[in-house]
């Protein structure tokens, strides 16, 4: 509460105990309807984040609370938020096998959830990877496919029904609910399908590494194991 004499007070849940109090350094008087419907004193936050106390003594006063109460604080930039927090609805693990789909809101995620690759609820195919600033935050986003039909989402029922998949020959594609192809990226190397190239996994499959790099794992015609960065084998 801000009391009529300008004191700041914090009370317990049942208002029976004052937990914290700070006195005003200025002489503050209660004034009814000092400004339109407001009684004084009152707090006001400016658009620049500065909080002031408005009150009347003999004249109108507006003082920053750090001066009135002796608070010591400094303005700081808000913390950076990783891009993964803005887009990812569901993490489906760190790999995607051939002919398996990613639905809207579903992503491949690195094991620490720092990086992601998948479909937004708006139907875009995005890749969240390391930025170029070198500050350790995965805040860079690359849009591989942008849906031409954006619509305001009020619920999951309004989301786009685009799906992403990797085909047996290594091609990536985005299709709509009628399986109409909307976007495709052909693989520049020959990829051999294998029903079980690793335990529980068919090839080819995509894997999102912990460093944000995405690789395609597959077998060559000769049966050799291959792991290639997608930036080397697709025309992104």
C-alpha positions, 0 to 999 in steps of 0.5 A: 500500500501507499499510505496517505502520508506516502509510506510504502507498506507490505502486509501479510495475507490477512493484513494483520502484520506489516512485513516491510515499510519505508518512510517518505523523505518528503512531507506528503499530505493526503488530498482527495481528488487531486487529479480527476478521479485520483486521490493523492498520493498515488504512484504512476509509471511512465512509458520509459519505466520510471515510477513516480509519486504524485502528491501535494504539499503546498504545490503539486509534486511528481518525484521519482520514487528512488529520490522520495524513498532512497531506493537504489536501483538501476535500469537493465536491459531485459534478459534475452529469450531463446527463440525456442521459447517463442515457437515450440509447442511440442518437442518430438525428440532430436531425430525424425525418420523417413516418412514420419511427419511433423505436424504444426507446433511439433519440432525436433529439439536438441537435448537441452532444448536450445535449438529446434527445427519444425513447423509453427502453428502458422504453418511455417517451417523454421530452424532455430540455430546459433546466432552470429553474435557469439553470445551463447544464445540460440536466437537466430531463426531461419524460415525455410518455408513461409505459409502464404495463408496466415490466420489469427489463431485463437485456439489449436483448432485454428492452426494450419494443417501443413506437415513436414516430412523427409522422404525415403530418397532424402528429399524434404517437403511440406504438404497440406492436409490434402497431401498437396506439395507446397515446398520441396528441397531435393537432396543433392546426394544419392540416398539409400533407404534402409529399414533399420540402419540403427537400432530402432531407426530407419534411414534416412533420418534427420538429427538435430545435434546439441550444437544446433547443426542438423545432419542427415544420416543415411547409407550410400549405395555401397552400404557405407554410413553417411552423416552430412550437414543439411546445409551441404546437401540441400539448396537452402 
